[in-house]
Amino acid sequence: MPKDKAVDIELSLTTGRPKSQQGKGVRALVYVLAIAAALGGMIFGYDIGGSGGTFVMDSFKEQFHWAQDNVTVSNQRDDSLDQGMINGLFGLGAIFGALFGPLLADKYGRRPCLITASTIFIVGATVQATSNDMDQMWIGRFVGGIGIGMLSMCAPIYISEASPEHARGKLATLWQLATTIGIVVAAAANIGLEKWEPGWRLSYAGNIPFAVGLIVSMLCLPESPRWLASKDKTEELRIVLKKLRFEDEIEPEFTKLTTEVEEERHLGASTWAEMWSDSNRMRYRVVLGASLQMFQQLSGINAVMFYAPTIFTDFFSSTVSLWGNLGLQFINVLATFITIYAIDKHGRVKLLLAGGSTMVVTLAVLLTLSSLDNTLGIGIAVLGVTAVFIISFAYSWGPVVWVVCSELMPVRARGKGAGLTTASNWLFTAIVGAIFPTARAASLPLCFAFFGIVIAVGTVVVYLYLPETAHLSPLQVDSVFHDHTPKLHRTGLLGKPSAKAGDEVTPDELALEAPGRIPSSRFERRTGDYQYDSSYLSGRGTRASEP
Ligand code: BGC
């Protein structure tokens, strides 16, 4: 028997897996956990894709005394104001939820936070679905918003912390995949519910089952191992690692998590003031994460997603426009699989740069097309270019911003960090939602120009300021942030080493060149293409040979 094979068999017997498999693979329960937490993304997407659909339903208009074609309405209300309040109060609630969530997530754990968030969401959705007047609807929207804000703050970090480092990106991308599926489900459900008297009530209640599913699964699934380590719950940590990791991974990860916590201990409990301090580059990280969320929203994605049917009616019939829109939303789902494949292989930075650049180009083309006369040919071109824009967003700024924000912070400050960055997402979602209809009426080409400039700036910000975080443990993330300085010529981006063997290489350059090939922790130094001395965490290493 060849020697390698014998070693593999021996390792299988002692550690449960052959050596060739170690450092790869994910246990099935981790997938279950990630899919369950991603139900939060379904709820998030369902609301994004669904709430506007009720506004065109006759039964909804009748219930709330909105203007209807060929009908005299008693006590007619201002429907634009009501629509603004329905969306605005939801966004405001979500900002509150994102900022309040960390109190629970950091103190009591990620699961209690998700369970509370889903419960608050169910209360809010029930109030909305049973509304008999607009005041009740507004209260329901605000309460439901709080639930979604907490969910969108907590679910991505829960998935990210429960995942092994080598697969963290793809598992955290399930959040975005679920969001895109939620958008399609809501849009399709609204088409089916439109002509039905209680259709709008069912539409608002439609994501309660996802929230119930999330609660039930959180009652059955384990807590985040990193959170357990941060609270010194070592016995529970060992039990949870046994469920979530292969046998050969349990002890190394247990040691790594508990040692990292020990290293962070002198910093004490995290505070809100710390988020704005220079220590450990916290302010840099918060501002960067919140800016990424801002750029994501100001790229105009939701303006395109929500108003695409209206824009298409300038060229096609309303039926063709609705189907065209549904097609775009399917494309949004499908393109997210590119990220699942690429995010751990190529890292976060390259995807953001590639997607951002194509978005700028597509927005420039949309700007030109929208300045021309409305002909069928131009309409087809607009549809095609919008599809490319959505694909570019769906494999980059859509999922990657959420993934980066879930791994950006040290564990002890993760809740607060995610709270602030998620609040930024909601703030700018609300701003775009409120301003775009008026801005579009004033000049659609100018709107595309604005979105294009914003995402161009966002792409430059990523190039200069975002270090690569793929495969890194939280302490290594601290290190890359500590080490990172903006450079006009950023090396490692094309996957080729720019220096010779023996040259000094920073973790950021290395992470960009070969995300999968860095030592997964300071306890596991690798030799071979790359070598690190014990000062790795302070940002220094040498390249042993060219890969
Ligand atoms: C954004 C949402 C957007 C969705 C579209 C998410 O990453 O945060 O605002 O509607 O992507 O797929």
Residues whose N, C-alpha, C, O or C-beta is under 5 A from the ligand:
A	BS01	BGC	I48 T180 N302 G398 P399
